[in-house]
Amino acid sequence: MSDIIELLQWPAMAASLLAAWLVGSRAAARRFAGFWVFLFSNVLWVCWGWHDGAWALIILNVCLALTNVRGIVKNE
C-alpha cells in the first residue's frame, strides 16, 4: 500500500498541470473543468503529503482547494 501512495505524486503532478492549462482557457466550461481537476489534484497531494508527513504541503493544498472552490463559484 505504501508504494501505491508513493506513486500518487505523479498523477497529482499531471492533474495539476492539466488543471492549470484548463483554467487558462477563455472557455468557461474548460475553466470550470480545470477547477474540478485542481480539486482532484489537491486531494491526491493531501493523500501523498499525509503519508509522507509533509504538513506544509497539506496546508497549502487545503488553502488551494478553497481558492479552487471560489473559482468554481465565480466562473462565468
C-alpha positions in Angstrom: 0.0 0.0 0.0 2.9 2.4 0.8 4.2 2.0 -2.7 0.9 2.9 -4.2 0.6 6.1 -2.1 4.2 7.0 -3.0 3.2 6.8 -6.7 0.3 9.3 -6.2 2.7 12.2 -6.7 2.9 11.5 -10.4 -0.9 11.6 -11.2 -1.1 14.6 -8.8 1.5 16.4 -10.8 -0.1 15.6 -14.1 -3.5 16.6 -12.9 -2.1 19.9 -11.6 -0.6 20.7 -15.0 -3.7 19.7 -16.9 -5.8 21.9 -14.5 -3.6 24.9 -15.0 -3.9 24.5 -18.7 -7.7 24.3 -18.5 -8.1 27.2 -16.1 -6.1 29.4 -18.5 -8.8 28.8 -21.2 -11.1 31.5 -22.4 -14.0 29.0 -22.5 -16.0 29.0 -19.3 -16.6 25.2 -19.5 -12.9 24.4 -19.7 -12.2 26.7 -16.8 -14.9 25.1 -14.8 -13.4 21.6 -15.6 -10.0 22.9 -14.7 -11.1 23.9 -11.2 -12.5 20.5 -10.6 -9.3 18.8 -11.9 -7.4 21.1 -9.5 -9.6 19.9 -6.6 -8.8 16.3 -7.6 -5.1 17.1 -7.6 -5.5 18.7 -4.2 -6.9 15.5 -2.8 -4.1 13.5 -4.3 -1.4 15.9 -2.9 -3.0 15.7 0.5 -3.1 11.9 0.5 0.6 11.8 -0.6 1.5 14.5 1.9 -0.3 12.8 4.8 1.7 9.6 4.0 5.0 11.4 3.9 4.2 13.8 6.8 4.5 16.8 4.5 2.4 19.1 6.6 3.2 22.3 4.7 2.1 20.6 1.5 -1.1 19.5 3.1 -1.9 23.0 4.4 -1.0 24.5 1.0 -3.3 22.2 -0.8 -6.2 22.8 1.6 -5.8 26.5 1.0 -5.6 26.0 -2.7 -8.7 23.8 -2.6 -10.5 26.7 -1.0 -9.4 29.0 -3.9 -10.5 26.4 -6.4 -13.9 26.3 -4.8 -14.0 30.0 -5.1 -13.1 29.7 -8.8 -15.9 27.2 -9.4 -18.4 29.6 -7.8 -17.1 32.7 -9.6 -16.6 31.1 -13.0 -18.7 32.8 -15.7 
